[in-house]
């Protein structure tokens, strides 16, 4: 056998495209040992998806390894084989895969699952974002955190995730309640985080984005100076806004 | 092939990012798992900079896919070269295997047949990889669970011809030698004796999981005594070589990791003392 034919056969075995016994006989190899590779390779992708999109996968039954989850995951393996050397990227296609399952009429997947997956994936991407956050001494005026992503869904995804992270297990929303999420890396730790786009934070975001002084913001918004200053303080404290220092 | 003996190191793993910088004296060098830090921004980038400023760094990858029949990933090579430069890595390494082919990444180390065709193929690709940096490149003997009827030579013969013809280093994973010897029924000491030990620029030590009928190379447990004995056997023949303790699954706290690290170091000290080396 040539090197290419051997690798084709191994590829078919580990990707579950051909029976292990058939490939093992062709390679002169042990089928039980070939199965080790199939299990490990599946396990790597499973760990990547359930690790990066933890809440979404738990909502879909991954923790209990339900038959529904198994079928869903096997479908993902077949539809979206990993194509990037970074293992975390093996989860990249999962939100889109879930959306496609909804289009195909899969009753086990809901649009809210897709939204949760999208928020979790944006956290992972924000962590990998190579954008450098400037030090305070390098700034001459307040700026928005350069890693900021503003996301919006017709459901309260960030509120749901916040409750989940605190140990609550809220039911999936049944009614549409639009909500924005602010995702960025914390300047102090470099860790990604998300916040519900509250009126206070969105106001601070707009003031900073537009380069307004407190006086200008007071004049344009009609809010008291203390409220404007407080909103900017909160935004600076969490790292949404970066101030000179 | 001669490189500096960096002493005894550990891998830089996320659970230890907070604590490891409190132990700069107990660790001689750090091994960076290449793919964990390629292209990463944020905290990983900061930790990497801090590690490179604290210890000598070597890079170890799993995604080069040196044995694949598919072309080497140019973007991966570029990112690898950049990481070598930014960390000041003393050398870089990957495994004799293929980890991707036909557009799919396996995120695992699939075995190579020990054929003349495979040997020619890998030698050529090592030349391509060596061009990305001015520091030595080494290939590791991986653990493998299947053998192929097509193989035309033994693993030791293949490795010897490979590193000699490609003029690269050998990263000798002593645990893998033990695991393979048990899984495929050969004498690990004879295997060590058959290797070009002057090409060994680094040694890996690790734990494994013994299922009875097969041993899985998990890097998730302490080194067993036969592996420590094989390490001593190897060091007595190589002389001092940079040695890295791998622990990638069920990663313990730093105290347990460094206790195991010290256990490996004690074995080396015993060998060197017997040979008259004072280190």
Contacts between the chains, C-beta under 8 A, distances in Angstrom:
chain1	res1	chain2	res2	distance
A	1	B	113	7.6
A	1	B	148	7.6
A	1	B	149	7.9
A	1	B	150	4.6
A	2	B	117	6.5
A	3	B	67	7.9
A	3	B	69	5.8
A	3	B	112	8.0
A	3	B	113	6.7
A	3	B	115	6.8
A	3	B	117	5.2
A	3	B	118	5.0
A	3	B	121	5.9
A	4	B	69	4.6
A	6	B	113	5.4
A	6	B	148	6.2
A	6	B	150	6.3
A	7	B	68	6.9
A	7	B	69	5.4
A	7	B	98	6.2
A	7	B	101	5.1
A	7	B	102	7.8
A	7	B	110	7.7
A	8	B	102	7.4
A	10	B	110	5.7
A	10	B	111	8.0
A	11	B	101	5.7
A	11	B	102	5.7
A	11	B	104	7.0
A	14	B	106	6.4
A	14	B	110	7.2
A	15	B	104	6.9
A	24	B	146	8.0
A	27	B	146	7.3
A	27	B	148	5.4
A	27	B	149	6.5
A	27	B	150	7.6
A	28	B	147	7.9
A	28	B	148	5.9
A	28	B	149	2.2
A	28	B	150	7.0
A	29	B	146	4.2
A	29	B	147	6.5
A	29	B	148	6.0
A	29	B	149	7.3
A	30	B	145	8.0
A	30	B	146	5.9
A	32	B	214	8.0
A	33	B	145	4.3
A	33	B	146	4.6
A	33	B	183	8.0
A	33	B	214	6.9
A	34	B	145	7.9
A	34	B	146	5.8
A	36	B	145	4.9
A	36	B	214	7.1
A	36	B	216	7.2
A	37	B	106	8.0
A	37	B	108	6.5
A	37	B	110	6.5
A	37	B	145	6.9
A	37	B	146	7.7
A	40	B	108	5.2
A	41	B	106	5.0
A	41	B	107	6.8
A	41	B	108	5.2
A	44	B	106	7.8
A	44	B	107	4.2
A	44	B	108	6.3
A	45	B	107	7.2
A	48	B	107	7.7
A	81	B	103	7.7
A	81	B	104	4.6
A	81	B	105	7.9
A	82	B	104	6.5
A	82	B	105	4.3
A	82	B	106	7.7
A	82	B	107	6.4
A	83	B	103	6.0
A	83	B	104	6.7
A	83	B	105	6.2
A	84	B	105	6.2
A	85	B	35	6.0
A	85	B	63	3.7
A	85	B	73	6.6
A	85	B	76	5.5
A	85	B	99	7.9
A	85	B	100	7.0
A	85	B	105	5.7
A	86	B	35	5.9
A	86	B	38	7.3
A	86	B	39	7.3
A	86	B	63	7.9
A	87	B	35	7.1
A	87	B	107	5.0
A	90	B	105	7.5
A	90	B	107	6.9
A	126	B	42	7.6
A	127	B	40	7.6
A	127	B	41	7.3
A	127	B	42	5.0
A	127	B	43	7.5
A	127	B	44	7.7
A	128	B	39	6.5
A	128	B	40	5.6
A	128	B	41	6.0
A	128	B	42	7.2
A	129	B	41	4.7
A	129	B	42	6.9
A	130	B	39	6.6
A	130	B	40	7.6
A	130	B	41	4.0
A	130	B	45	7.5
A	131	B	41	6.2
A	132	B	41	7.3
A	147	B	41	7.8
A	147	B	42	7.9
A	185	B	41	7.5
A	185	B	42	5.2
A	189	B	43	6.3
A	190	B	41	8.0
A	190	B	42	4.2
A	190	B	43	3.2
A	190	B	44	7.8
A	190	B	45	7.4
A	190	B	46	5.4
A	191	B	42	7.2
A	191	B	43	5.8
A	192	B	42	7.0
